[in-house]
Amino acid sequence: MTAAPTRTGTPTPVPATVRLSVLLWLTAITAGAAEVLVRLLLPEPPTPAQLWARFAIYTALAVLVLALHTGRGAVRWAVAVLLGGIGTLSLVVEPATWLLAGGSPTAFLATADGPTLLVTGLRVAHIAAVLVALTLLFRPTASEFFRRH
């Protein structure tokens, strides 16, 4: 990701904020994929169809994220809405519902087995990577880069 052509055809370097955002988006996708694999160790593992669907989605999202270096505003908004919006919502609905139903984080941590704790850690890392990646994607240098293309 060294340069993307502008509307005039002149290549411009991809700003560090966009490069780091891409790296963090890919980190989030990797954490999601790892979480699915760790879930295979749990009492109710994902089915082969669920695994296939997840990895197809992760592959498509990775391709979309890698397209950010082109500087196309539509790609930035697609990543922001799909991964930053819908994806984040899908990650927090389950734990938020559990907390609202009276779940105790302390009791959970005291009784969770290794794979469950690993899934939880991967989910936290996933969400953190998404939040930082999304923030970087809309920093002034990133916005200027997308505005030029």
Phi, psi and omega in degrees: 000072182262320182207149176233138180290141176276183178299331180275355179093354179280125179290141175234146180292147176284123182297154180303325180297321180288318179299316179292322177300315178301315179301318180289323175298316179293326175297316179298316180297318179297319178298320178296317178295319178296321179300317179299317180294320179294327179298341176297338180274352183274163181302328179242079183288160176295150178282163176304321179296319178295319177298313180300314181298314180300313183289331173294317178296314180299323179294313179299319180293323178296319177298317178298314179299316180296337178285351178301330182294348178285341180083009181284125180299324180296325178292317179301314181291324177297316178296315182298315182285311185289311183271313183287329182262286183298316180298315179296318178301319180294334180279332186258346182299311183299307180293325179294318178298317179298316179296317180295334178276004177100011179299144180251113178302322180296313179295321178300309181296327181287333186248351184290143176275176183303308180299323179294319177295323178294318176301316180297315179298319178295322178296317178297315179298319179301309181296317180299316180297319179297314183297318179289318179299317179296317178299314180298325182295341181242017173292157183306318181294323178291316180299319178297318178301313181289330179293326182286347186248000000 
